[in-house]
Amino acid sequence: MILEAFAAKGRKERCKEAFDAVSGRLENIKQDVIKFAMENALLKSRIRQLDGQLKAAQSRPKSFAEVAQKKVVHKERSKTVTAAQAAGQSSKPKPTRTCKRSPKRERFVAKVKATSALWVRTGEKIKAELFKAVDLVSANIGFGDIIKTKDSVIVEAQKSANLDRLLGSEGCKEKGLEVMERIVSTT
């Protein structure tokens, strides 16, 4: 019908009624498209709103009663017996490699205590006096660990030469500190 109207107009015939009918139909179609577009926008916003409500309802933690009412069904796995298990052998493969341990390092440890002439009794004060008595840089002594105990300090030197320098230190004797070598097993 629309094509007929345009053909009539092209031939310059007097079909004014048909042409007006087509333009009227186009106006109706345009209004319907606008109406459906508005309805579509409203439905999309409603879907977004309901989706938000659904997510909020799903994220709500379940109460203890809801969890307790739900039945838990466990599946039992069927046990298959291999030929090795039937023969009485272990199904686990034997290890092919053994764990390589690092070589045990030798430890050089000394115990530093206060003599009776010095009134320092705690490990923290003994440690402070040890650092005052021995200049580590000039004596070229390297410590690995220094552990404070209740009434002494345990010093682990990096090398045996460092331990010998600490044992022969005159500054410790002057400050009233007694340095004793400890025998420690290697670990």
C-alpha angles and dihedrals in degrees: 000000000000091000090050090053093052091046090052091050090049091054089047095236124157101260099133093142093055092048092050090049091054093049089048090052091048089053090051091049091049091052091048091051091051091047092050092046091054091047090049091052091049092049092049091052090048090051091051090049093049091045090055091050091049092051091049091050092048094048092054108108115247117249121240090252092055091050093045093051094054112094117230115215118194122199117223116224116226112240116229120200117217123212091252092054091048089053089052097252125131116263093213115094118239116251113259097199131046123218113265112224122209114247114269113255124220116244125215109202133171132182118221117202133172118249120231091260091064116070094207109118108165128080093235093056092045089053091051091049091048091056090048092049099047124045101211096199098049093040090047093227120156120199124203100189134358113198122189116216131182098277105002146031125244113212123194112198123206095230137018090246090058090052091050091052090051093048092050095045114132092198092067093052091048092052092049097254122140116210116200126182115236123210109226128179116238117259 
